Amino acid sequence: MYDIRYGKLYEDFIGHNLTYINLSHDQQCFLVGTLSSQLMLFDKINGKLLQTFVDYTNNTYMIENALSNDDQFIYSGSEDGRLICWNLLTAKQICVVEHEIDNRKSVNTLTHHPKEEKLLTAQEGNIYMWRKNDQIEEEEEEKEEIKKSFMNEKIFNSSKFVSAGFE
């Protein structure tokens, strides 16, 4: 990172090829995707590794990641066609959503709505909009219910997908 105010370059060696970097909404952390199938959360000030998120596939392509609008959840696409959600504090995988059961193509692009519980993802020519239903009250059923709560609202077929986001 280059600090233009002081003319200083700050660098940190992570050990893996970086694919995507995202800044948390509170501006305190960096979420870094790597080609080692890991997402790593770093403190912006001191560079300390705060959390590591695993159990997804990212070995070849750039896979985007996102933080929820309240910085409680981490989202990422995967090269095996899944959308994955983790709890930021515990790094526990909360849910995995298959885009299409017979379509295992990479989910490279995703973005989280800045104010609402909605996600936009893209998978080889298709754009998907997902929304999360109301909060789950029973903890033991939480994982399955959260998985069910992600509903595919719309599929947009597009022969050319450039980039998308919420405004």
HELIX and SHEET records of a PDB file:
HELIX    1   1 GLU A  142  SER A  149  1                                   8    
SHEET    1   A 2 TYR A   2  ASP A   3  0                                        
SHEET    2   A 2 LYS A   8  LEU A   9 -1                                        
SHEET    1   B 4 LEU A  18  LEU A  23  0                                        
SHEET    2   B 4 CYS A  29  THR A  34 -1                                        
SHEET    3   B 4 LEU A  39  ASP A  43 -1                                        
SHEET    4   B 4 LEU A  49  PHE A  53 -1                                        
SHEET    1   C 4 ASN A  65  LEU A  67  0                                        
SHEET    2   C 4 PHE A  73  GLY A  77 -1                                        
SHEET    3   C 4 ARG A  82  ASN A  87 -1                                        
SHEET    4   C 4 GLN A  93  GLU A  98 -1                                        
SHEET    1   D 4 THR A 109  HIS A 112  0                                        
SHEET    2   D 4 LYS A 118  GLN A 123 -1                                        
SHEET    3   D 4 ASN A 126  LYS A 132 -1                                        
SHEET    4   D 4 PHE A 150  ASN A 157 -1                                        
END                                                                             
